[in-house]
């Protein structure tokens, strides 16, 4: 399920897409870049649960590279 969530995020979430494209531009393999996005998605979800804040799709992702 995490794979499909990351795949959808890479296609439709601008900060996640930018992160994925940046990894590809640095020469990373597509599968490795997607796994990195899966990890980033997990970290984001964990922070949302830890802080008990609702999802904000307009929130800028300041930690994406």
PyMOL commands that set and color helices and strands:
alter all, ss='L'
color gray80, all
select helices_A, chain A and resi 2-12+14-25+30-51
alter helices_A, ss='H'
color red, helices_A
deselect
rebuild
show_as cartoon
